Amino acid sequence: MSLPPRAEVVVVGAGLAGLSAATRLAAAGCDVHVLDAADHPGGRLATERVDGFVVDRGFQVLNTGYPRAADLDLPALELGWFWPGAVLRVDGHAHRLVDPRRRPAGLPATLHAPVGSPLRKAAIAAYSAHAGYTPVDRLLRAREVSAEQRLRTAGVGDAALERLFRPFLAGVLLEDRLETSSRYLDLLWRSFARGAIGLPARGMQAVGEQLAARVGAGRVHLGVRATSVAGDAVTTTAGPVRAEAVVVATDADTAAGLVPGLTATAPRQVTTHLHVLPSSPWPSPLIVLGTPSGRLVNSVVLTDAQPAYSRDGRALVASSSLLPTTAAEVRDEVAALHGVGAADLDHLTSLTVPRAQPAALPPLQLRRPVDLGGGLYVCGDHRDTPSIQGAMASGARAARAVLRALRPTDRGAA
Ligand SMILES: Cc1cc2nc3c(=O)[nH]c(=O)nc-3n(C[C@H](O)[C@H](O)[C@H](O)COP(=O)(O)OP(=O)(O)OC[C@H]3O[C@@H](n4cnc5c(N)ncnc54)[C@H](O)[C@@H]3O)c2cc1C
């Protein structure tokens, strides 16, 4: 179906924010149309096939501890799981650190992991319990500092900070100074403490495809770019569309260009190198963390968690750096992290995502306004937290705001 000249609601952007808004609006009976400049739904959750391997646009995972993961049909994604923990390399030796609550067999190795004294390990456990099980409103009332200061105050100690938290969080926050808001750190750590992380069998793009399918046939228009927006109309490369409400669900920079007065925070970037190994060197699916002297924040055998990423049983390895490294620069480091010979690594592809996600510096601006007035709404990870959760939560809020305006008497819908 081509883009109609008129719709009740137009959503600009078929990332998880726009699709979360659109699925709710469609479920409430709205005549909603979504348009996206790209050729696939899901926005930054993008996947392609390279030589038969499933390659996501940057290493990312779905965390079932996110509250909004409840909106997804998780079984249909056929997720393959990472274990909750990580491998640390210290002086060439690999040490496994596994959440003993969920993998009791990992307790002895975890107790011996070089991340500080038993007291420090107790502090890590206490911080995890606090973030995981304190009510969110109390977490959000705590004094806001940097993530690093939060961890130091929690007493995790230097060894755990440098060997575990800094590389682990750098891979998630896409910054290694740990200058991110302690409030976001607490929310993030909460999701890791409560959920599991996994990869869909058909790649991360499958998450967006699942939501797009729910919006309805012919209602998601790909390859259509919005060039200007107002509360009652959108101008696009496929012609103008009039609407009663317009939801701008693009990335922060594009939203700031389309809507005067919106500001974009500094984006984070990441470079990911994909290599192939004849087989995995590891017995269990764990993220291998970068070392303080290296360029990589992590390196992961994706196929240990999700075997469907390879069609022939070879192992697919994703290694991420915050600086725009070349594959040649990190090859030896990838080999050392996995304890394999550099000659065993076949380079598949490398990619840099320059605007991977917005920064979440203090003061954290959670739940930024989504209703801009006059029929114009905005959502996206820049209105909440820089994550799948933030994108989906902001889309849900935008949908509620639209429904309050368009269906004021339908309390259930809004
Ligand atoms: C490499 C990488 C790793 C990540 N790792 C994780 C992770 O492990 N866990 C996690 O929770 N989050 C992670 N994130 C962040 C997460 O992917 C994003 O926060 C989330 O996907 C943002 O969704 P969104 O809908 O807000 O924006 P987007 O996904 O950017 O969607 C915006 C859409 O708008 C479209 N668009 C832009 N301009 C126009 C226009 N003018 N007209 C029409 N359409 C337009 C774009 O094509 C895009 O599809 C990662 C991101 C990257 C890139």
The ligand as a Tripos MOL2 file, in Angstrom:
@<TRIPOS>MOLECULE
LIG
   53    58     1     0     0
SMALL
NO_CHARGES

@<TRIPOS>ATOM
      1 C1         25.9340   -0.7200   18.1190 C.3       1 LIG1
      2 C2         24.8230   -0.4840   19.1030 C.ar      1 LIG1
      3 C3         24.7600   -1.2350   20.2480 C.ar      1 LIG1
      4 C4         23.7090   -1.0560   21.1360 C.ar      1 LIG1
      5 N1         23.5910   -1.8980   22.2110 N.ar      1 LIG1
      6 C5         22.4590   -1.8800   22.9340 C.ar      1 LIG1
      7 C6         22.1770   -2.9070   23.8720 C.ar      1 LIG1
      8 O1         22.9120   -3.8810   23.9990 O.2       1 LIG1
      9 N2         21.0460   -2.7930   24.6350 N.ar      1 LIG1
     10 C7         20.1830   -1.7500   24.4850 C.ar      1 LIG1
     11 O2         19.1830   -1.6890   25.1990 O.2       1 LIG1
     12 N3         20.3990   -0.7890   23.5710 N.ar      1 LIG1
     13 C8         21.4950   -0.8320   22.7900 C.ar      1 LIG1
     14 N4         21.7040    0.1160   21.8220 N.ar      1 LIG1
     15 C9         20.7900    1.2660   21.7550 C.3       1 LIG1
     16 C10        19.4690    0.9170   21.0840 C.3       1 LIG1
     17 O3         19.6790    0.2180   19.8830 O.3       1 LIG1
     18 C11        18.7450    2.2280   20.7880 C.3       1 LIG1
     19 O4         18.6340    2.9760   21.9930 O.3       1 LIG1
     20 C12        17.3330    2.0250   20.2390 C.3       1 LIG1
     21 O5         17.3040    1.0530   19.2320 O.3       1 LIG1
     22 C13        16.8380    3.3620   19.7140 C.3       1 LIG1
     23 O6         15.5570    3.2070   19.1350 O.3       1 LIG1
     24 P1         14.7730    4.4770   18.5940 P.3       1 LIG1
     25 O7         13.4980    3.9870   18.0570 O.co2     1 LIG1
     26 O8         14.7540    5.5270   19.6380 O.co2     1 LIG1
     27 O9         15.6890    5.0800   17.4270 O.3       1 LIG1
     28 P2         16.1480    4.4180   16.0360 P.3       1 LIG1
     29 O10        16.3270    2.9650   16.1970 O.co2     1 LIG1
     30 O11        17.3220    5.2320   15.5970 O.co2     1 LIG1
     31 O12        14.9180    4.6690   15.0680 O.3       1 LIG1
     32 C14        14.7390    5.8780   14.3930 C.3       1 LIG1
     33 C15        14.2480    5.5750   12.9920 C.3       1 LIG1
     34 O13        13.9700    6.8160   12.3630 O.3       1 LIG1
     35 C16        14.3350    6.6850   11.0020 C.3       1 LIG1
     36 N5         14.5220    8.0340   10.4690 N.ar      1 LIG1
     37 C17        15.4800    8.9320   10.7750 C.ar      1 LIG1
     38 N6         15.2970   10.0720   10.1000 N.ar      1 LIG1
     39 C18        14.1620    9.9040    9.3590 C.ar      1 LIG1
     40 C19        13.4470   10.7340    8.4650 C.ar      1 LIG1
     41 N7         13.8070   11.9880    8.2000 N.pl3     1 LIG1
     42 N8         12.3260   10.2160    7.8720 N.ar      1 LIG1
     43 C20        11.9200    8.9590    8.1150 C.ar      1 LIG1
     44 N9         12.5760    8.1380    8.9690 N.ar      1 LIG1
     45 C21        13.6790    8.6020    9.5850 C.ar      1 LIG1
     46 C22        15.5920    5.8610   11.0230 C.3       1 LIG1
     47 O14        15.8090    5.2380    9.7510 O.3       1 LIG1
     48 C23        15.2810    4.8590   12.1270 C.3       1 LIG1
     49 O15        14.7140    3.6830   11.6150 O.3       1 LIG1
     50 C24        22.7470   -0.0460   20.9040 C.ar      1 LIG1
     51 C25        22.8200    0.7380   19.7540 C.ar      1 LIG1
     52 C26        23.8310    0.4980   18.8400 C.ar      1 LIG1
     53 C27        23.8350    1.2830   17.5610 C.3       1 LIG1
@<TRIPOS>BOND
     1     1     2 1
     2     2     3 ar
     3     2    52 ar
     4     3     4 ar
     5     4     5 ar
     6     4    50 ar
     7     5     6 ar
     8     6     7 ar
     9     6    13 1
    10     7     8 2
    11     7     9 ar
    12     9    10 ar
    13    10    11 2
    14    10    12 ar
    15    12    13 ar
    16    13    14 ar
    17    14    15 1
    18    14    50 ar
    19    15    16 1
    20    16    17 1
    21    16    18 1
    22    18    19 1
    23    18    20 1
    24    20    21 1
    25    20    22 1
    26    22    23 1
    27    23    24 1
    28    24    25 2
    29    24    26 1
    30    24    27 1
    31    27    28 1
    32    28    29 2
    33    28    30 1
    34    28    31 1
    35    31    32 1
    36    32    33 1
    37    33    34 1
    38    33    48 1
    39    34    35 1
    40    35    36 1
    41    35    46 1
    42    36    37 ar
    43    36    45 ar
    44    37    38 ar
    45    38    39 ar
    46    39    40 ar
    47    39    45 ar
    48    40    41 1
    49    40    42 ar
    50    42    43 ar
    51    43    44 ar
    52    44    45 ar
    53    46    47 1
    54    46    48 1
    55    48    49 1
    56    50    51 ar
    57    51    52 ar
    58    52    53 1
@<TRIPOS>SUBSTRUCTURE
     1 LIG1         1 GROUP 0 **** ****
